[in-house]
Amino acid sequence: HQHWQSPDGLALHFRRYEGRCERSPVICLHGLTRNARDFEQLAPHIASTTGRLVLVPEMRGRGRSAYAADPATYAIPT
């Protein structure tokens, strides 16, 4: 479990599953009302069978990511 900070200051959560090769990472994106737990079984399987790094971010306001006080920031550009 790790976090990064969005441009508007929110702490956004992601899960990282290590691979063993230098190929591009696989990024798993959950649906609008879901979270990173959707990939608890799939992400480590992808990492172990393909050797690729797998990143599973949680969108703002979902799972362990922070909620924004301003609903206007839940727009695709943000």
PyMOL CGO cylinders between C-alpha atoms (Angstrom):
from pymol import cmd
from pymol.cgo import CYLINDER

trace = [
    CYLINDER, 0.00, 0.00, 0.00, 1.39, 3.35, -1.04, 0.3, 1, 1, 1, 1, 1, 1,
    CYLINDER, 1.39, 3.35, -1.04, 0.14, 6.90, -1.56, 0.3, 1, 1, 1, 1, 1, 1,
    CYLINDER, 0.14, 6.90, -1.56, 0.91, 9.80, -3.85, 0.3, 1, 1, 1, 1, 1, 1,
    CYLINDER, 0.91, 9.80, -3.85, -0.36, 13.36, -3.73, 0.3, 1, 1, 1, 1, 1, 1,
    CYLINDER, -0.36, 13.36, -3.73, -2.71, 14.68, -6.42, 0.3, 1, 1, 1, 1, 1, 1,
    CYLINDER, -2.71, 14.68, -6.42, -2.09, 18.15, -7.89, 0.3, 1, 1, 1, 1, 1, 1,
    CYLINDER, -2.09, 18.15, -7.89, -4.88, 19.52, -5.67, 0.3, 1, 1, 1, 1, 1, 1,
    CYLINDER, -4.88, 19.52, -5.67, -3.41, 18.00, -2.50, 0.3, 1, 1, 1, 1, 1, 1,
    CYLINDER, -3.41, 18.00, -2.50, -5.35, 14.76, -1.94, 0.3, 1, 1, 1, 1, 1, 1,
    CYLINDER, -5.35, 14.76, -1.94, -3.58, 11.63, -0.71, 0.3, 1, 1, 1, 1, 1, 1,
    CYLINDER, -3.58, 11.63, -0.71, -4.41, 8.97, -3.29, 0.3, 1, 1, 1, 1, 1, 1,
    CYLINDER, -4.41, 8.97, -3.29, -3.84, 5.31, -2.51, 0.3, 1, 1, 1, 1, 1, 1,
    CYLINDER, -3.84, 5.31, -2.51, -2.47, 2.60, -4.78, 0.3, 1, 1, 1, 1, 1, 1,
    CYLINDER, -2.47, 2.60, -4.78, -1.33, -0.98, -4.48, 0.3, 1, 1, 1, 1, 1, 1,
    CYLINDER, -1.33, -0.98, -4.48, 1.92, -2.07, -6.07, 0.3, 1, 1, 1, 1, 1, 1,
    CYLINDER, 1.92, -2.07, -6.07, 2.69, -5.66, -7.05, 0.3, 1, 1, 1, 1, 1, 1,
    CYLINDER, 2.69, -5.66, -7.05, 6.33, -6.13, -8.00, 0.3, 1, 1, 1, 1, 1, 1,
    CYLINDER, 6.33, -6.13, -8.00, 7.40, -7.78, -11.21, 0.3, 1, 1, 1, 1, 1, 1,
    CYLINDER, 7.40, -7.78, -11.21, 10.83, -8.95, -12.22, 0.3, 1, 1, 1, 1, 1, 1,
    CYLINDER, 10.83, -8.95, -12.22, 11.18, -7.51, -15.72, 0.3, 1, 1, 1, 1, 1, 1,
    CYLINDER, 11.18, -7.51, -15.72, 11.64, -4.08, -17.26, 0.3, 1, 1, 1, 1, 1, 1,
    CYLINDER, 11.64, -4.08, -17.26, 8.56, -4.16, -19.49, 0.3, 1, 1, 1, 1, 1, 1,
    CYLINDER, 8.56, -4.16, -19.49, 5.83, -1.52, -19.19, 0.3, 1, 1, 1, 1, 1, 1,
    CYLINDER, 5.83, -1.52, -19.19, 3.67, -1.85, -16.07, 0.3, 1, 1, 1, 1, 1, 1,
    CYLINDER, 3.67, -1.85, -16.07, 0.11, -3.12, -16.08, 0.3, 1, 1, 1, 1, 1, 1,
    CYLINDER, 0.11, -3.12, -16.08, -2.35, -0.63, -14.59, 0.3, 1, 1, 1, 1, 1, 1,
    CYLINDER, -2.35, -0.63, -14.59, -5.66, -2.00, -13.27, 0.3, 1, 1, 1, 1, 1, 1,
    CYLINDER, -5.66, -2.00, -13.27, -8.44, 0.59, -12.95, 0.3, 1, 1, 1, 1, 1, 1,
    CYLINDER, -8.44, 0.59, -12.95, -11.55, -0.11, -10.90, 0.3, 1, 1, 1, 1, 1, 1,
    CYLINDER, -11.55, -0.11, -10.90, -15.08, 0.95, -11.85, 0.3, 1, 1, 1, 1, 1, 1,
    CYLINDER, -15.08, 0.95, -11.85, -16.86, 4.06, -10.62, 0.3, 1, 1, 1, 1, 1, 1,
    CYLINDER, -16.86, 4.06, -10.62, -18.22, 2.60, -7.39, 0.3, 1, 1, 1, 1, 1, 1,
    CYLINDER, -18.22, 2.60, -7.39, -15.45, 0.08, -6.69, 0.3, 1, 1, 1, 1, 1, 1,
    CYLINDER, -15.45, 0.08, -6.69, -11.88, 0.10, -5.29, 0.3, 1, 1, 1, 1, 1, 1,
    CYLINDER, -11.88, 0.10, -5.29, -8.49, -1.62, -5.53, 0.3, 1, 1, 1, 1, 1, 1,
    CYLINDER, -8.49, -1.62, -5.53, -9.71, -4.72, -3.68, 0.3, 1, 1, 1, 1, 1, 1,
    CYLINDER, -9.71, -4.72, -3.68, -11.34, -5.79, -6.94, 0.3, 1, 1, 1, 1, 1, 1,
    CYLINDER, -11.34, -5.79, -6.94, -7.87, -6.84, -8.09, 0.3, 1, 1, 1, 1, 1, 1,
    CYLINDER, -7.87, -6.84, -8.09, -6.59, -8.59, -4.93, 0.3, 1, 1, 1, 1, 1, 1,
    CYLINDER, -6.59, -8.59, -4.93, -6.34, -11.95, -6.69, 0.3, 1, 1, 1, 1, 1, 1,
    CYLINDER, -6.34, -11.95, -6.69, -5.76, -10.84, -10.29, 0.3, 1, 1, 1, 1, 1, 1,
    CYLINDER, -5.76, -10.84, -10.29, -2.94, -8.32, -9.75, 0.3, 1, 1, 1, 1, 1, 1,
    CYLINDER, -2.94, -8.32, -9.75, -0.49, -10.66, -7.96, 0.3, 1, 1, 1, 1, 1, 1,
    CYLINDER, -0.49, -10.66, -7.96, -1.29, -13.35, -10.53, 0.3, 1, 1, 1, 1, 1, 1,
    CYLINDER, -1.29, -13.35, -10.53, -0.40, -10.99, -13.40, 0.3, 1, 1, 1, 1, 1, 1,
    CYLINDER, -0.40, -10.99, -13.40, 2.81, -9.92, -11.64, 0.3, 1, 1, 1, 1, 1, 1,
    CYLINDER, 2.81, -9.92, -11.64, 3.93, -13.47, -10.94, 0.3, 1, 1, 1, 1, 1, 1,
    CYLINDER, 3.93, -13.47, -10.94, 3.06, -14.97, -14.33, 0.3, 1, 1, 1, 1, 1, 1,
    CYLINDER, 3.06, -14.97, -14.33, 4.19, -12.12, -16.59, 0.3, 1, 1, 1, 1, 1, 1,
    CYLINDER, 4.19, -12.12, -16.59, 6.91, -10.62, -14.41, 0.3, 1, 1, 1, 1, 1, 1,
    CYLINDER, 6.91, -10.62, -14.41, 5.46, -7.15, -14.96, 0.3, 1, 1, 1, 1, 1, 1,
    CYLINDER, 5.46, -7.15, -14.96, 4.93, -4.49, -12.33, 0.3, 1, 1, 1, 1, 1, 1,
    CYLINDER, 4.93, -4.49, -12.33, 1.20, -4.10, -11.60, 0.3, 1, 1, 1, 1, 1, 1,
    CYLINDER, 1.20, -4.10, -11.60, -0.21, -0.85, -10.22, 0.3, 1, 1, 1, 1, 1, 1,
    CYLINDER, -0.21, -0.85, -10.22, -3.75, -0.59, -8.88, 0.3, 1, 1, 1, 1, 1, 1,
    CYLINDER, -3.75, -0.59, -8.88, -4.72, 3.01, -8.07, 0.3, 1, 1, 1, 1, 1, 1,
    CYLINDER, -4.72, 3.01, -8.07, -7.83, 3.99, -6.15, 0.3, 1, 1, 1, 1, 1, 1,
    CYLINDER, -7.83, 3.99, -6.15, -9.64, 7.00, -7.53, 0.3, 1, 1, 1, 1, 1, 1,
    CYLINDER, -9.64, 7.00, -7.53, -10.35, 10.01, -5.32, 0.3, 1, 1, 1, 1, 1, 1,
    CYLINDER, -10.35, 10.01, -5.32, -12.99, 9.26, -2.73, 0.3, 1, 1, 1, 1, 1, 1,
    CYLINDER, -12.99, 9.26, -2.73, -12.74, 5.48, -3.17, 0.3, 1, 1, 1, 1, 1, 1,
    CYLINDER, -12.74, 5.48, -3.17, -11.12, 2.90, -0.90, 0.3, 1, 1, 1, 1, 1, 1,
    CYLINDER, -11.12, 2.90, -0.90, -8.16, 4.37, 1.01, 0.3, 1, 1, 1, 1, 1, 1,
    CYLINDER, -8.16, 4.37, 1.01, -7.90, 7.49, -1.18, 0.3, 1, 1, 1, 1, 1, 1,
    CYLINDER, -7.90, 7.49, -1.18, -8.92, 10.82, 0.33, 0.3, 1, 1, 1, 1, 1, 1,
    CYLINDER, -8.92, 10.82, 0.33, -12.25, 12.48, -0.39, 0.3, 1, 1, 1, 1, 1, 1,
    CYLINDER, -12.25, 12.48, -0.39, -12.30, 15.95, -1.92, 0.3, 1, 1, 1, 1, 1, 1,
    CYLINDER, -12.30, 15.95, -1.92, -14.50, 18.53, -0.22, 0.3, 1, 1, 1, 1, 1, 1,
    CYLINDER, -14.50, 18.53, -0.22, -15.34, 20.19, -3.55, 0.3, 1, 1, 1, 1, 1, 1,
    CYLINDER, -15.34, 20.19, -3.55, -17.57, 17.93, -5.71, 0.3, 1, 1, 1, 1, 1, 1,
    CYLINDER, -17.57, 17.93, -5.71, -16.45, 19.84, -8.82, 0.3, 1, 1, 1, 1, 1, 1,
    CYLINDER, -16.45, 19.84, -8.82, -13.03, 18.17, -8.51, 0.3, 1, 1, 1, 1, 1, 1,
    CYLINDER, -13.03, 18.17, -8.51, -14.55, 14.79, -9.33, 0.3, 1, 1, 1, 1, 1, 1,
    CYLINDER, -14.55, 14.79, -9.33, -14.23, 15.64, -13.01, 0.3, 1, 1, 1, 1, 1, 1,
    CYLINDER, -14.23, 15.64, -13.01, -12.19, 13.65, -15.53, 0.3, 1, 1, 1, 1, 1, 1,
    CYLINDER, -12.19, 13.65, -15.53, -9.58, 16.39, -16.08, 0.3, 1, 1, 1, 1, 1, 1,
    CYLINDER, -9.58, 16.39, -16.08, -8.88, 16.51, -12.33, 0.3, 1, 1, 1, 1, 1, 1,
]
cmd.load_cgo(trace, "trace")
